[in-house]
Amino acid sequence: MSYDHYIVICKPLHYATLLGSRACAQMAAAAWGSGFLRAVLHTANTFSLPLCQGYTLDQFFCEIPKILKLSCSESFLRVVGLIIVSVCLSFGCFVFIVVSYVEIFRALLRIPSEHGRHKAFSTCLPHLAFISLFISRGVFAYLKPPSLFSPSLDLMIAVLYLGLPPAANPLIYSMRNQELKDAVRKLIGYMLLHH
């Protein structure tokens, strides 16, 4: 999505040549391939663990850190390996998105008309909001300090981590719709007046 925005804003006349069906297929293959690699590594790691603390998780889905807690073997090297692979894949995507948006914002600041800048920013901001929401939840879910451990907090974070993006996605991407913006403003105004 960030590359698409980059091409549309920074190189609009080259859109058809830079973002043709071959480029789209390559980007999809890279995304699916990296996701598949990560899933295979996690699955192979999980099934190779000897479990000796029962088979009950305090989650409604099998999350890797929870499964590692059930293992009776020393899993430090496994955890470090999985973290390194996950960070490398995630960091590569993050750098690609940041570089794309730095170039986009540089191009947007060169647009002479205020209306043109506003229109271009309104195209990019929903994607940035969604990415920020996704990254912040992931960072909090996986990098929170052990002192904040609580089964109920972990369950709430897991529900937010899985449920918030699909629920927020239509709202975030429809914020360019003026009728929806007006309805949200009325709702917020109504809530502020009656509380």
PyRosetta script that sets phi, psi and omega in degrees:
from pyrosetta import init, pose_from_sequence

init()
pose = pose_from_sequence("MSYDHYIVICKPLHYATLLGSRACAQMAAAAWGSGFLRAVLHTANTFSLPLCQGYTLDQFFCEIPKILKLSCSESFLRVVGLIIVSVCLSFGCFVFIVVSYVEIFRALLRIPSEHGRHKAFSTCLPHLAFISLFISRGVFAYLKPPSLFSPSLDLMIAVLYLGLPPAANPLIYSMRNQELKDAVRKLIGYMLLHH")
pose.set_psi(1, -41.8)
pose.set_omega(1, -179.2)
pose.set_phi(2, -67.7)
pose.set_psi(2, -36.2)
pose.set_omega(2, 177.8)
pose.set_phi(3, -67.4)
pose.set_psi(3, -38.7)
pose.set_omega(3, 176.3)
pose.set_phi(4, -60.7)
pose.set_psi(4, -46.4)
pose.set_omega(4, 177.9)
pose.set_phi(5, -62.8)
pose.set_psi(5, -39.4)
pose.set_omega(5, 179.0)
pose.set_phi(6, -60.5)
pose.set_psi(6, -46.7)
pose.set_omega(6, -179.1)
pose.set_phi(7, -66.1)
pose.set_psi(7, -44.0)
pose.set_omega(7, -178.5)
pose.set_phi(8, -61.3)
pose.set_psi(8, -40.9)
pose.set_omega(8, -174.2)
pose.set_phi(9, -89.5)
pose.set_psi(9, -42.9)
pose.set_omega(9, -173.6)
pose.set_phi(10, -89.4)
pose.set_psi(10, -29.1)
pose.set_omega(10, -177.5)
pose.set_phi(11, -138.4)
pose.set_psi(11, 58.9)
pose.set_omega(11, -173.1)
pose.set_phi(12, -63.2)
pose.set_psi(12, -31.3)
pose.set_omega(12, -178.5)
pose.set_phi(13, -74.8)
pose.set_psi(13, -16.7)
pose.set_omega(13, -179.5)
pose.set_phi(14, -104.2)
pose.set_psi(14, 12.1)
pose.set_omega(14, -174.0)
pose.set_phi(15, -57.2)
pose.set_psi(15, -47.9)
pose.set_omega(15, -175.6)
pose.set_phi(16, -65.0)
pose.set_psi(16, -34.6)
pose.set_omega(16, -179.2)
pose.set_phi(17, -82.1)
pose.set_psi(17, -36.4)
pose.set_omega(17, -177.8)
pose.set_phi(18, -81.9)
pose.set_psi(18, -28.7)
pose.set_omega(18, -176.0)
pose.set_phi(19, -124.7)
pose.set_psi(19, 52.3)
pose.set_omega(19, 176.7)
pose.set_phi(20, -81.6)
pose.set_psi(20, -171.1)
pose.set_omega(20, -176.8)
pose.set_phi(21, -65.8)
pose.set_psi(21, -32.5)
pose.set_omega(21, 179.1)
pose.set_phi(22, -67.0)
pose.set_psi(22, -44.7)
pose.set_omega(22, 179.0)
pose.set_phi(23, -64.1)
pose.set_psi(23, -40.5)
pose.set_omega(23, 178.1)
pose.set_phi(24, -63.5)
pose.set_psi(24, -41.8)
pose.set_omega(24, 179.0)
pose.set_phi(25, -65.1)
pose.set_psi(25, -39.4)
pose.set_omega(25, 178.4)
pose.set_phi(26, -66.0)
pose.set_psi(26, -41.9)
pose.set_omega(26, 178.7)
pose.set_phi(27, -66.9)
pose.set_psi(27, -40.6)
pose.set_omega(27, 177.4)
pose.set_phi(28, -64.2)
pose.set_psi(28, -42.0)
pose.set_omega(28, 178.9)
pose.set_phi(29, -64.0)
pose.set_psi(29, -39.2)
pose.set_omega(29, 178.2)
pose.set_phi(30, -65.1)
pose.set_psi(30, -43.4)
pose.set_omega(30, 179.5)
pose.set_phi(31, -65.1)
pose.set_psi(31, -48.1)
pose.set_omega(31, -179.7)
pose.set_phi(32, -66.2)
pose.set_psi(32, -40.4)
pose.set_omega(32, -179.7)
pose.set_phi(33, -63.4)
pose.set_psi(33, -45.4)
pose.set_omega(33, 179.3)
pose.set_phi(34, -67.0)
pose.set_psi(34, -37.9)
pose.set_omega(34, 176.5)
pose.set_phi(35, -64.8)
pose.set_psi(35, -40.9)
pose.set_omega(35, 178.7)
pose.set_phi(36, -65.9)
pose.set_psi(36, -42.2)
pose.set_omega(36, 178.3)
pose.set_phi(37, -59.9)
pose.set_psi(37, -46.6)
pose.set_omega(37, 179.9)
pose.set_phi(38, -63.4)
pose.set_psi(38, -43.2)
pose.set_omega(38, 179.9)
pose.set_phi(39, -64.0)
pose.set_psi(39, -41.8)
pose.set_omega(39, 179.4)
pose.set_phi(40, -64.5)
pose.set_psi(40, -43.1)
pose.set_omega(40, 179.2)
pose.set_phi(41, -63.3)
pose.set_psi(41, -44.8)
pose.set_omega(41, 178.4)
pose.set_phi(42, -62.8)
pose.set_psi(42, -43.7)
pose.set_omega(42, -178.0)
pose.set_phi(43, -66.4)
pose.set_psi(43, -45.6)
pose.set_omega(43, 179.0)
pose.set_phi(44, -61.7)
pose.set_psi(44, -41.8)
pose.set_omega(44, 178.7)
pose.set_phi(45, -63.8)
pose.set_psi(45, -43.0)
pose.set_omega(45, -177.9)
pose.set_phi(46, -65.7)
pose.set_psi(46, -45.3)
pose.set_omega(46, -177.1)
pose.set_phi(47, -74.6)
pose.set_psi(47, -12.8)
pose.set_omega(47, 177.7)
pose.set_phi(48, -91.6)
pose.set_psi(48, -3.1)
pose.set_omega(48, -179.7)
pose.set_phi(49, -81.7)
pose.set_psi(49, 134.1)
pose.set_omega(49, 170.0)
pose.set_phi(50, -82.4)
pose.set_psi(50, 122.7)
pose.set_omega(50, -179.0)
pose.set_phi(51, -98.1)
pose.set_psi(51, 127.8)
pose.set_omega(51, -178.5)
pose.set_phi(52, -131.5)
pose.set_psi(52, 2.4)
pose.set_omega(52, 179.9)
pose.set_phi(53, -109.4)
pose.set_psi(53, 32.7)
pose.set_omega(53, -179.2)
pose.set_phi(54, 90.1)
pose.set_psi(54, 179.8)
pose.set_omega(54, -178.0)
pose.set_phi(55, -122.8)
pose.set_psi(55, 21.0)
pose.set_omega(55, -177.2)
pose.set_phi(56, -103.2)
pose.set_psi(56, 125.2)
pose.set_omega(56, 176.5)
pose.set_phi(57, -103.4)
pose.set_psi(57, 147.8)
pose.set_omega(57, 175.9)
pose.set_phi(58, -93.4)
pose.set_psi(58, 37.7)
pose.set_omega(58, 176.8)
pose.set_phi(59, -133.9)
pose.set_psi(59, 165.6)
pose.set_omega(59, 177.1)
pose.set_phi(60, -96.2)
pose.set_psi(60, 2.4)
pose.set_omega(60, 172.2)
pose.set_phi(61, -145.2)
pose.set_psi(61, 160.3)
pose.set_omega(61, -175.8)
pose.set_phi(62, -82.5)
pose.set_psi(62, 97.4)
pose.set_omega(62, 178.5)
pose.set_phi(63, -93.9)
pose.set_psi(63, 138.3)
pose.set_omega(63, -172.6)
pose.set_phi(64, -55.6)
pose.set_psi(64, -49.8)
pose.set_omega(64, -179.5)
pose.set_phi(65, -59.6)
pose.set_psi(65, -34.1)
pose.set_omega(65, 179.0)
pose.set_phi(66, -68.4)
pose.set_psi(66, -38.9)
pose.set_omega(66, 178.9)
pose.set_phi(67, -67.5)
pose.set_psi(67, -39.0)
pose.set_omega(67, 179.5)
pose.set_phi(68, -63.4)
pose.set_psi(68, -29.6)
pose.set_omega(68, 178.1)
pose.set_phi(69, -68.8)
pose.set_psi(69, -24.0)
pose.set_omega(69, 179.1)
pose.set_phi(70, -81.7)
pose.set_psi(70, -11.4)
pose.set_omega(70, -175.2)
pose.set_phi(71, -76.5)
pose.set_psi(71, 144.7)
pose.set_omega(71, 177.2)
pose.set_phi(72, -98.8)
pose.set_psi(72, -0.3)
pose.set_omega(72, 177.1)
pose.set_phi(73, -95.9)
pose.set_psi(73, 163.5)
pose.set_omega(73, 177.1)
pose.set_phi(74, -72.3)
pose.set_psi(74, 116.5)
pose.set_omega(74, -173.2)
pose.set_phi(75, -109.4)
pose.set_psi(75, 14.4)
pose.set_omega(75, -177.4)
pose.set_phi(76, -59.5)
pose.set_psi(76, -47.5)
pose.set_omega(76, -178.5)
pose.set_phi(77, -65.8)
pose.set_psi(77, -36.1)
pose.set_omega(77, 177.2)
pose.set_phi(78, -63.8)
pose.set_psi(78, -44.5)
pose.set_omega(78, -179.5)
pose.set_phi(79, -62.5)
pose.set_psi(79, -46.6)
pose.set_omega(79, -179.7)
pose.set_phi(80, -61.6)
pose.set_psi(80, -43.6)
pose.set_omega(80, 179.0)
pose.set_phi(81, -61.3)
pose.set_psi(81, -45.4)
pose.set_omega(81, 179.2)
pose.set_phi(82, -64.9)
pose.set_psi(82, -39.5)
pose.set_omega(82, 178.8)
pose.set_phi(83, -64.0)
pose.set_psi(83, -43.0)
pose.set_omega(83, -179.2)
pose.set_phi(84, -62.5)
pose.set_psi(84, -46.7)
pose.set_omega(84, 179.2)
pose.set_phi(85, -62.5)
pose.set_psi(85, -46.2)
pose.set_omega(85, -178.7)
pose.set_phi(86, -63.6)
pose.set_psi(86, -42.8)
pose.set_omega(86, -179.8)
pose.set_phi(87, -65.5)
pose.set_psi(87, -41.4)
pose.set_omega(87, 179.2)
pose.set_phi(88, -61.3)
pose.set_psi(88, -47.7)
pose.set_omega(88, 179.6)
pose.set_phi(89, -64.2)
pose.set_psi(89, -45.5)
pose.set_omega(89, -178.4)
pose.set_phi(90, -67.6)
pose.set_psi(90, -40.4)
pose.set_omega(90, -179.0)
pose.set_phi(91, -65.3)
pose.set_psi(91, -39.0)
pose.set_omega(91, 177.0)
pose.set_phi(92, -59.6)
pose.set_psi(92, -45.5)
pose.set_omega(92, 177.4)
pose.set_phi(93, -63.9)
pose.set_psi(93, -43.3)
pose.set_omega(93, -178.7)
pose.set_phi(94, -61.8)
pose.set_psi(94, -44.8)
pose.set_omega(94, 179.1)
pose.set_phi(95, -62.7)
pose.set_psi(95, -42.5)
pose.set_omega(95, 178.7)
pose.set_phi(96, -59.6)
pose.set_psi(96, -44.1)
pose.set_omega(96, 179.8)
pose.set_phi(97, -66.2)
pose.set_psi(97, -45.0)
pose.set_omega(97, -178.8)
pose.set_phi(98, -63.2)
pose.set_psi(98, -46.1)
pose.set_omega(98, 179.8)
pose.set_phi(99, -62.0)
pose.set_psi(99, -42.4)
pose.set_omega(99, 178.5)
pose.set_phi(100, -59.8)
pose.set_psi(100, -46.4)
pose.set_omega(100, -177.1)
pose.set_phi(101, -74.1)
pose.set_psi(101, -28.2)
pose.set_omega(101, 173.3)
pose.set_phi(102, -62.7)
pose.set_psi(102, -45.4)
pose.set_omega(102, 177.9)
pose.set_phi(103, -65.0)
pose.set_psi(103, -39.0)
pose.set_omega(103, 178.6)
pose.set_phi(104, -62.5)
pose.set_psi(104, -47.9)
pose.set_omega(104, -177.8)
pose.set_phi(105, -67.2)
pose.set_psi(105, -33.6)
pose.set_omega(105, 174.9)
pose.set_phi(106, -62.9)
pose.set_psi(106, -42.7)
pose.set_omega(106, 178.8)
pose.set_phi(107, -67.7)
pose.set_psi(107, -39.3)
pose.set_omega(107, -179.1)
pose.set_phi(108, -64.6)
pose.set_psi(108, -37.2)
pose.set_omega(108, -179.6)
pose.set_phi(109, -69.1)
pose.set_psi(109, -17.1)
pose.set_omega(109, 177.3)
pose.set_phi(110, -88.9)
pose.set_psi(110, -8.1)
pose.set_omega(110, 179.3)
pose.set_phi(111, -70.9)
pose.set_psi(111, 125.2)
pose.set_omega(111, -174.7)
pose.set_phi(112, -72.1)
pose.set_psi(112, -34.6)
pose.set_omega(112, -175.1)
pose.set_phi(113, -88.3)
pose.set_psi(113, 139.9)
pose.set_omega(113, 178.2)
pose.set_phi(114, -63.5)
pose.set_psi(114, -39.5)
pose.set_omega(114, -179.6)
pose.set_phi(115, -64.5)
pose.set_psi(115, -41.6)
pose.set_omega(115, 179.1)
pose.set_phi(116, -64.3)
pose.set_psi(116, -41.5)
pose.set_omega(116, 177.5)
pose.set_phi(117, -63.5)
pose.set_psi(117, -43.6)
pose.set_omega(117, -179.4)
pose.set_phi(118, -62.9)
pose.set_psi(118, -42.3)
pose.set_omega(118, -179.7)
pose.set_phi(119, -64.5)
pose.set_psi(119, -42.4)
pose.set_omega(119, 179.8)
pose.set_phi(120, -68.3)
pose.set_psi(120, -41.6)
pose.set_omega(120, 177.7)
pose.set_phi(121, -62.9)
pose.set_psi(121, -39.7)
pose.set_omega(121, -178.3)
pose.set_phi(122, -67.4)
pose.set_psi(122, -21.3)
pose.set_omega(122, 175.4)
pose.set_phi(123, -75.4)
pose.set_psi(123, -37.1)
pose.set_omega(123, -174.5)
pose.set_phi(124, -86.2)
pose.set_psi(124, -33.4)
pose.set_omega(124, -172.5)
pose.set_phi(125, -60.6)
pose.set_psi(125, -39.0)
pose.set_omega(125, 177.3)
pose.set_phi(126, -61.1)
pose.set_psi(126, -39.6)
pose.set_omega(126, 178.8)
pose.set_phi(127, -65.9)
pose.set_psi(127, -42.2)
pose.set_omega(127, 177.9)
pose.set_phi(128, -64.2)
pose.set_psi(128, -38.1)
pose.set_omega(128, 177.8)
pose.set_phi(129, -63.3)
pose.set_psi(129, -43.3)
pose.set_omega(129, -179.3)
pose.set_phi(130, -65.9)
pose.set_psi(130, -44.5)
pose.set_omega(130, 179.3)
pose.set_phi(131, -62.4)
pose.set_psi(131, -43.5)
pose.set_omega(131, 179.2)
pose.set_phi(132, -62.1)
pose.set_psi(132, -42.1)
pose.set_omega(132, 178.0)
pose.set_phi(133, -61.7)
pose.set_psi(133, -45.2)
pose.set_omega(133, -178.8)
pose.set_phi(134, -64.6)
pose.set_psi(134, -47.6)
pose.set_omega(134, -177.1)
pose.set_phi(135, -67.1)
pose.set_psi(135, -43.7)
pose.set_omega(135, -177.9)
pose.set_phi(136, -64.0)
pose.set_psi(136, -39.2)
pose.set_omega(136, 178.2)
pose.set_phi(137, -66.8)
pose.set_psi(137, -42.3)
pose.set_omega(137, 179.6)
pose.set_phi(138, -64.1)
pose.set_psi(138, -42.5)
pose.set_omega(138, 178.8)
pose.set_phi(139, -62.1)
pose.set_psi(139, -45.4)
pose.set_omega(139, -179.3)
pose.set_phi(140, -67.5)
pose.set_psi(140, -38.2)
pose.set_omega(140, -177.5)
pose.set_phi(141, -67.9)
pose.set_psi(141, -39.4)
pose.set_omega(141, -172.4)
pose.set_phi(142, -105.4)
pose.set_psi(142, -18.5)
pose.set_omega(142, -176.8)
pose.set_phi(143, -116.2)
pose.set_psi(143, 15.3)
pose.set_omega(143, 178.6)
pose.set_phi(144, -70.8)
pose.set_psi(144, 148.6)
pose.set_omega(144, -179.2)
pose.set_phi(145, -66.6)
pose.set_psi(145, 149.4)
pose.set_omega(145, 179.7)
pose.set_phi(146, -59.8)
pose.set_psi(146, -23.6)
pose.set_omega(146, 179.7)
pose.set_phi(147, -65.0)
pose.set_psi(147, -20.3)
pose.set_omega(147, 178.6)
pose.set_phi(148, -91.1)
pose.set_psi(148, 10.0)
pose.set_omega(148, -177.1)
pose.set_phi(149, -67.2)
pose.set_psi(149, 130.4)
pose.set_omega(149, 173.7)
pose.set_phi(150, -160.4)
pose.set_psi(150, 131.8)
pose.set_omega(150, -178.8)
pose.set_phi(151, -58.3)
pose.set_psi(151, -38.0)
pose.set_omega(151, -179.3)
pose.set_phi(152, -70.7)
pose.set_psi(152, -37.8)
pose.set_omega(152, 177.2)
pose.set_phi(153, -65.8)
pose.set_psi(153, -41.8)
pose.set_omega(153, 177.7)
pose.set_phi(154, -61.8)
pose.set_psi(154, -40.3)
pose.set_omega(154, 179.0)
pose.set_phi(155, -66.0)
pose.set_psi(155, -42.0)
pose.set_omega(155, 179.0)
pose.set_phi(156, -64.0)
pose.set_psi(156, -42.0)
pose.set_omega(156, 178.7)
pose.set_phi(157, -63.8)
pose.set_psi(157, -40.7)
pose.set_omega(157, 179.4)
pose.set_phi(158, -63.6)
pose.set_psi(158, -41.5)
pose.set_omega(158, 178.3)
pose.set_phi(159, -64.1)
pose.set_psi(159, -44.3)
pose.set_omega(159, 178.1)
pose.set_phi(160, -64.1)
pose.set_psi(160, -40.7)
pose.set_omega(160, -178.1)
pose.set_phi(161, -63.7)
pose.set_psi(161, -37.5)
pose.set_omega(161, -179.4)
pose.set_phi(162, -89.5)
pose.set_psi(162, -32.9)
pose.set_omega(162, -172.5)
pose.set_phi(163, -97.5)
pose.set_psi(163, -26.8)
pose.set_omega(163, -175.4)
pose.set_phi(164, -67.5)
pose.set_psi(164, -45.3)
pose.set_omega(164, -178.8)
pose.set_phi(165, -60.2)
pose.set_psi(165, -47.8)
pose.set_omega(165, 179.2)
pose.set_phi(166, -63.9)
pose.set_psi(166, -32.6)
pose.set_omega(166, -179.4)
pose.set_phi(167, -75.0)
pose.set_psi(167, -38.1)
pose.set_omega(167, -176.6)
pose.set_phi(168, -84.5)
pose.set_psi(168, -22.5)
pose.set_omega(168, -175.7)
pose.set_phi(169, -55.1)
pose.set_psi(169, -51.2)
pose.set_omega(169, 179.1)
pose.set_phi(170, -62.0)
pose.set_psi(170, -37.7)
pose.set_omega(170, 179.7)
pose.set_phi(171, -66.4)
pose.set_psi(171, -46.5)
pose.set_omega(171, -178.4)
pose.set_phi(172, -62.0)
pose.set_psi(172, -46.5)
pose.set_omega(172, -175.9)
pose.set_phi(173, -77.8)
pose.set_psi(173, -14.3)
pose.set_omega(173, 177.6)
pose.set_phi(174, -96.7)
pose.set_psi(174, 3.1)
pose.set_omega(174, 179.8)
pose.set_phi(175, -68.2)
pose.set_psi(175, -9.2)
pose.set_omega(175, 174.0)
pose.set_phi(176, -78.1)
pose.set_psi(176, -14.3)
pose.set_omega(176, 179.8)
pose.set_phi(177, -77.1)
pose.set_psi(177, 120.3)
pose.set_omega(177, -175.3)
pose.set_phi(178, -64.1)
pose.set_psi(178, -36.5)
pose.set_omega(178, 179.2)
pose.set_phi(179, -63.9)
pose.set_psi(179, -39.8)
pose.set_omega(179, 178.7)
pose.set_phi(180, -67.7)
pose.set_psi(180, -40.6)
pose.set_omega(180, 177.4)
pose.set_phi(181, -59.3)
pose.set_psi(181, -44.7)
pose.set_omega(181, 179.5)
pose.set_phi(182, -63.4)
pose.set_psi(182, -40.6)
pose.set_omega(182, 179.5)
pose.set_phi(183, -65.0)
pose.set_psi(183, -41.4)
pose.set_omega(183, 178.6)
pose.set_phi(184, -65.1)
pose.set_psi(184, -41.9)
pose.set_omega(184, 178.0)
pose.set_phi(185, -61.7)
pose.set_psi(185, -42.6)
pose.set_omega(185, 178.0)
pose.set_phi(186, -63.3)
pose.set_psi(186, -43.0)
pose.set_omega(186, 180.0)
pose.set_phi(187, -62.9)
pose.set_psi(187, -45.0)
pose.set_omega(187, 179.4)
pose.set_phi(188, -65.4)
pose.set_psi(188, -42.7)
pose.set_omega(188, 177.2)
pose.set_phi(189, -61.1)
pose.set_psi(189, -41.7)
pose.set_omega(189, 178.3)
pose.set_phi(190, -63.9)
pose.set_psi(190, -42.6)
pose.set_omega(190, 180.0)
pose.set_phi(191, -66.0)
pose.set_psi(191, -38.3)
pose.set_omega(191, 179.9)
pose.set_phi(192, -69.5)
pose.set_psi(192, -36.0)
pose.set_omega(192, -178.9)
pose.set_phi(193, -72.3)
pose.set_psi(193, -32.0)
pose.set_omega(193, -174.4)
pose.set_phi(194, -99.7)
pose.set_psi(194, 13.5)
pose.set_omega(194, 177.0)
pose.set_phi(195, -126.2)
pose.dump_pdb("model.pdb")
